[in-house]
Amino acid sequence: MKKIASFLPDNIINKSLLIKNLNQFIIENFPKSIIAGIEVINVKDNVVIMGCKNSSLATILKFERNRYLEILQKNSFSRVTDLKIVINN
């Protein structure tokens, strides 16, 4: 019997790995005060979609969006051109 993973297309597996790597990059490079409340939830066309646990954290990230975008652009495994911030419920 084949594993479910053998039926998944490579692009889905690669995207999952990319999201995992970006989340690890955030843990290592973003301020410790915010990493517990954020996570990368998707990447599409070099745009990172980041989810926040509450609206106050989302507001902080939106006001300092350029700062965090610059940090994300320093990763060595993916090109990041934009950052979109949403609230996870």
C-alpha positions in Angstrom: 0.0 0.0 0.0 1.3 3.4 -1.0 1.7 6.3 1.5 -0.5 9.3 1.0 2.7 11.4 0.5 3.5 9.5 -2.6 0.3 10.9 -4.3 1.1 14.5 -3.4 2.6 16.6 -6.2 6.2 17.8 -5.7 5.1 21.5 -5.7 2.9 20.9 -2.6 5.6 19.1 -0.8 8.1 21.9 -1.7 5.7 24.6 -0.6 5.2 22.8 2.7 8.9 22.7 3.2 9.3 26.3 2.2 6.7 27.4 4.8 8.4 25.3 7.5 11.8 26.9 6.6 10.4 30.4 6.7 8.8 29.8 10.1 12.1 28.5 11.4 13.8 31.6 9.9 11.3 33.9 11.7 12.0 32.1 15.0 15.7 32.7 14.6 15.6 36.3 13.3 12.5 38.2 14.5 12.2 39.8 17.9 11.4 37.3 20.6 8.5 39.4 21.8 6.4 38.6 18.7 7.5 35.2 17.4 5.0 33.3 19.6 2.1 35.2 18.0 3.0 34.9 14.3 3.5 32.2 11.7 3.8 31.9 7.9 0.6 30.4 6.6 1.2 30.6 2.9 3.6 31.6 0.2 2.4 32.6 -3.2 4.3 34.3 -6.0 7.1 35.3 -3.6 4.5 36.9 -1.3 4.7 35.6 2.3 1.3 35.5 4.0 1.8 35.8 7.7 -0.9 35.1 10.3 -1.2 36.8 13.6 -3.0 35.5 16.7 -4.5 38.9 17.6 -5.3 42.3 16.0 -2.8 44.3 18.1 0.1 42.2 16.9 -1.2 42.5 13.3 -1.3 46.3 13.7 2.3 46.3 15.0 3.4 44.2 12.0 1.6 46.4 9.5 3.1 49.6 10.9 6.6 48.0 10.8 6.0 46.0 7.7 9.1 47.2 5.8 11.3 46.3 8.7 10.0 42.7 8.8 10.0 42.4 5.0 13.7 43.3 5.0 14.4 40.6 7.5 12.5 38.0 5.5 14.4 39.0 2.3 17.7 38.1 4.0 16.8 34.4 4.0 19.0 32.2 1.7 16.4 29.8 0.4 13.5 31.8 -1.0 12.9 35.1 -2.8 10.5 37.3 -0.9 9.0 40.4 -2.6 6.1 41.3 -0.4 4.6 40.6 3.0 0.8 40.3 3.6 -0.5 40.2 7.2 -3.7 38.5 8.3 -5.4 37.7 11.6 -5.8 33.9 12.4 -8.9 33.1 14.3 
